[in-house]
Amino acid sequence: MSFDRSKTPTWRPGYRFQYEPAQKGHVLLYPEGMIKLNDSAALIGGLIDGQRDVAAIIAELDKQFPGVPELGDDIEQFMEVARAQHWIELA
């Protein structure tokens, strides 16, 4: 089964994406704690706004990083992990 890039990701209620100076990076805050995101996840997370679908997120990052092989696959993989971890919802 292939990933549906027309789905729009949103952060689950209670989850907040933000830059955390103490962590010197972007984090995902939730009631039970915090997840420090790596640079790639932070770039993707910064584009999750409930308006852009996965295809638009891929297109935006492709503009910023043209010619990166497997960029779309990497973003799909992030979305799958984020959904499995219950960080996001895809609608």
N, C-alpha and C positions, 0 to 999 in steps of 0.2 A: 504494500500500500504506500503510495507516495504522499508526501507532505502537501497540504493545501495552502499555497502561498496567498490565497485570497482571504484567509482568516486574519482578523485584527486582534493583536494581543493587548491586554490590559493588565495592570498589576492587580492582584487580588485585594479585596478590601482588607485593610489593616497592614498592608505592605507599602513601604515608601522607599523610593529610589532617591538617593541624594549623595552629594559630596560630603565626606566627613574629614575635616582637617586633621583630627587626631589620628586617623587611619591613613592619611595622605593618599586617599583614593575614594572611589565611589563604593557605596555600600547599599545593601537592601535591608532596611529596618523592618522588623515585624514584632508582634507582641512578646514573643519568647526570646528574642535576641537580634542578632545582626549577622549578615553575611558580607564579607569583603569580596568585591568582585575584581577579577583581573581586568586589564586594560581593554581587552576585546569585548568582554561581557559588559563593561561600562559603556563602551561605544554603542553597543546594541541597546542596552537598557535606556540610554539617553534618548533613544528614538521611539521608545514605547510610550505612546501618548493617548492611546485609545482611538486615534484617528487614522493612523497609518496601518495598512495591512502589511503582512510579512513581505510581500513583493515590493512595496514602497520602501520599506526599511532596507531591503537588499539593494534597491536602486540607489538610495541615498548613500549607502556605504560604498557602493561601486563607484560613485562619483568621487568620493573622498580618497579611495584606494583603487584606482583603475588597474585592471590587469591582474588582480590577485586571484590565482587559481582557486577554485572551490569555495569562493567567498559565500555564495548562496547556500552551499551544503553546510558550511560552518554555522551560518545563521540559523538554518533549519535545526541543526543539532542543538544549538543553544535553546531554541524555542521548545524543543522536545524535552530537554532536561529541565528547563524552567517550569514547564507544565507538569512534568512528573514530580517535581519537588513542591508543586502547588504554589509557586511564586506568581504565576500568570494564569489568566484564562484566555482561551482563544475562541472568538465568536465570529 
